[in-house]
């Protein structure tokens, strides 16, 4: 990834995050349409579609940008690699976070339009409670630990399947249904559908996600002290410039 132009990386993060949110929101709308009286089935449909879409998107964009699609993943990548010169620089981290957030908002708008809804319709679904914030801490910590443990142990090639499976499972074992992503959380505030979150609930989720990212990074370093050396290999099995031409 070191030889990939910055604009390519940012475009990959923007488009990848947009398509991820489109999958989350769009599958939620479809689920409520097809299974209007069964919330459990709606969640199953939403989680399966999200898990499959995430795996496919990591495979597509991983060799270009690392397929972070998530500011806390990018922040952990920067933090872990700052001493060894691997991972993102501080400037790249800022660019990634902006591209991811803009992409997430665009993804909600695209999903709304595909289902003949208002392009921007702020969510009215309140998600503000301590047990939900705890769910976000757990979901985010687990995601950070999984991604960087795979990179450190030389198994980044299985990240698409592993990350997709983790997020799909975390829909069910966390109280918050596992947003685990500040950009996606912001994007989902722009749709008043099954996957939406009220704007007033966004700050609490983002704070919980940051706490979870810190906890996950700390646990990672306790288990894998040399994790920083592999920060540049996160979900990018092939880093050569030739591979992304």
C-alpha positions in Angstrom: 0.0 0.0 0.0 3.0 2.3 0.4 3.2 2.8 -3.3 -0.5 3.6 -3.8 -1.4 7.2 -4.6 -3.2 9.1 -1.8 -6.1 10.0 -4.0 -6.6 6.3 -4.8 -6.6 5.4 -1.1 -9.1 8.1 -0.2 -11.4 7.2 -3.1 -11.3 3.5 -2.0 -12.2 4.5 1.6 -15.0 6.8 0.4 -16.6 4.3 -2.0 -16.1 1.3 0.2 -17.6 3.0 3.3 -20.5 4.3 1.1 -21.3 0.9 -0.2 -21.0 -0.6 3.3 -23.6 1.8 4.6 -25.8 1.3 1.6 -25.7 -2.4 2.3 -26.6 -1.8 6.0 -29.4 0.6 5.3 -30.7 -1.0 2.2 -30.9 -4.4 3.7 -32.7 -3.0 6.7 -35.3 -1.4 4.5 -35.8 -4.6 2.5 -36.0 -6.6 5.7 -38.8 -4.5 7.1 -40.6 -4.7 3.7 -40.4 -8.5 3.4 -40.8 -9.3 7.1 -42.9 -6.5 8.5 -44.1 -8.4 11.6 -41.0 -10.2 12.7 -38.2 -8.1 14.1 -36.0 -11.1 14.8 -36.1 -12.1 11.1 -35.5 -8.5 10.1 -32.3 -8.4 12.2 -31.2 -11.8 10.7 -31.7 -10.5 7.1 -29.9 -7.2 7.9 -27.0 -8.9 9.7 -26.4 -11.6 7.0 -26.5 -9.0 4.2 -24.1 -6.7 6.1 -21.6 -9.5 6.9 -21.5 -10.7 3.2 -21.2 -7.2 1.9 -18.4 -6.3 4.3 -16.4 -9.3 3.3 -16.8 -8.6 -0.4 -15.9 -4.9 0.1 -12.7 -5.8 2.0 -11.7 -8.1 -0.8 -12.4 -5.4 -3.4 -10.7 -2.4 -1.7 -8.2 -4.0 0.7 -5.2 -3.9 -1.8 -5.8 -0.2 -2.5 -6.4 1.4 0.9 -6.5 -1.4 3.5 -10.3 -1.3 3.5 -10.5 0.3 6.9 -14.0 1.9 6.3 -13.8 2.9 10.0 -12.0 5.8 11.7 -11.2 3.8 14.8 -9.5 1.1 12.7 -7.5 3.9 11.0 -6.6 5.5 14.3 -5.4 2.2 15.7 -3.4 1.7 12.6 -1.7 5.1 13.1 -1.2 4.6 16.8 0.3 1.1 16.5 2.6 2.0 13.6 3.8 5.4 14.6 7.0 4.2 16.2 8.0 1.7 13.6 7.0 3.8 10.5 4.3 1.3 9.5 0.6 2.0 9.1 -0.9 5.5 8.4 0.7 8.9 9.0 -1.2 11.5 11.0 -2.1 13.3 7.8 -3.3 10.1 6.2 -5.4 9.4 9.3 -7.2 12.7 8.9 -7.9 12.1 5.2 -9.1 8.6 5.9 -11.5 9.7 8.6 -13.0 12.5 6.4 -13.3 10.2 3.4 -15.0 7.5 5.6 -17.5 9.9 7.1 -18.4 11.5 3.8 -18.8 8.1 2.3 -21.0 6.9 5.1 -23.4 9.8 4.6 -23.4 9.3 0.9 -24.2 5.6 1.5 -27.3 6.5 3.5 -28.4 9.0 0.9 -27.9 6.4 -1.9 -29.9 3.7 0.0 -32.7 6.2 0.7 -33.0 7.1 -3.0 -32.9 3.4 -4.1 -36.0 2.7 -2.0 -37.8 5.9 -3.1 -37.4 7.7 0.2 -36.3 11.2 0.9 -32.6 11.6 0.1 -31.9 12.9 3.6 -34.3 11.9 6.4 -32.8 12.2 9.9 -33.5 9.2 12.0 -36.0 9.4 15.0 -34.7 6.1 16.5 -33.3 6.9 19.9 -30.4 4.7 21.0 -29.2 6.4 24.1 -28.7 4.1 27.1 -25.8 2.8 29.2 -26.3 -0.8 28.2 -26.2 0.2 24.5 -22.9 2.1 25.0 -21.5 -0.9 26.8 -22.4 -3.0 23.8 -20.5 -0.6 21.5 -17.4 -0.8 23.8 -17.5 -4.5 23.5 -18.1 -4.6 19.8 -15.4 -2.1 18.9 -12.8 -3.6 21.2 -13.4 -7.0 19.7 -13.1 -5.6 16.2 -9.8 -3.9 16.8 -8.4 -7.0 18.5 -9.4 -9.2 15.7 -8.2 -7.1 12.8 -4.7 -6.4 14.2 -4.2 -9.8 15.7 -4.8 -11.3 12.2 -2.2 -8.9 10.8 0.4 -9.5 13.5 0.0 -13.3 13.2 0.4 -13.2 9.4 -3.2 -14.1 8.7 -4.4 -10.9 7.0 -5.6 -12.9 4.0 -8.5 -14.3 6.0 -9.5 -10.9 7.3 -12.4 -10.5 4.8 -14.2 -13.6 6.0 -13.2 -13.1 9.7 -14.2 -9.5 9.9 -17.5 -10.1 8.1 -18.3 -13.1 10.4 -17.4 -11.1 13.5 -19.7 -8.1 12.6 -22.5 -10.5 11.6 -22.3 -12.3 14.9 -21.9 -9.0 16.9 -25.3 -7.9 15.5 -26.7 -10.6 17.8 -24.5 -10.8 20.8 -24.2 -7.0 21.6 -27.1 -4.9 22.9 -26.4 -2.2 20.4 -26.3 -4.5 17.3 -22.7 -3.6 16.8 -22.2 -0.3 15.0 -18.5 -0.3 16.1 -17.7 2.5 13.6 -18.0 6.3 14.2 -18.3 7.1 10.4 -21.1 4.5 9.9 -22.8 5.8 13.1 -22.9 9.3 11.6 -24.0 8.0 8.3 -26.9 6.1 9.7 -28.3 9.2 11.3 -29.3 10.3 7.8 -31.9 7.6 7.3 -35.1 7.2 9.3 -35.3 3.5 8.6 -34.6 0.2 10.4 -30.9 0.9 10.6 -31.1 4.5 11.7 -29.9 6.3 14.8 -31.2 9.6 16.0 -28.6 12.4 15.7 -28.8 13.1 19.4 -27.8 9.5 20.1 -24.7 9.7 17.9 -22.3 11.3 20.4 -22.8 8.6 23.0 -22.2 5.9 20.5 -19.0 7.5 19.2 -17.6 8.0 22.7 -18.3 4.4 23.5 -16.6 3.3 20.2 -13.5 5.4 21.1 -13.3 3.8 24.5 -13.7 0.4 22.9 -10.9 1.1 20.4 -8.6 2.1 23.3 -9.5 -1.0 25.2 -9.0 -3.2 22.2 -5.7 -1.7 21.4 -4.5 -2.1 25.0 -5.5 -5.8 25.0 -3.9 -6.3 21.7 -0.6 -4.9 22.9 -0.8 -7.1 26.0 -1.2 -10.2 23.9 0.9 -9.2 20.9 3.6 -6.7 22.0 5.0 -6.4 18.5 1.7 -5.6 16.9 3.0 -2.2 15.6 5.4 -3.9 13.2 2.5 -5.3 11.3 0.3 -2.2 11.2 1.0 -1.7 7.5 -0.4 -5.2 6.7 -3.9 -4.7 7.9 -6.2 -6.6 5.5 -3.7 -6.0 2.7 -2.2 -9.3 1.7 -0.4 -7.8 -1.4 1.1 -4.3 -0.9 2.9 -4.0 -4.2 2.0 -1.1 -6.6 1.7 -3.6 -9.4 -1.2 -5.3 -7.7 -3.5 -2.3 -7.8 -2.7 -1.0 -11.3 
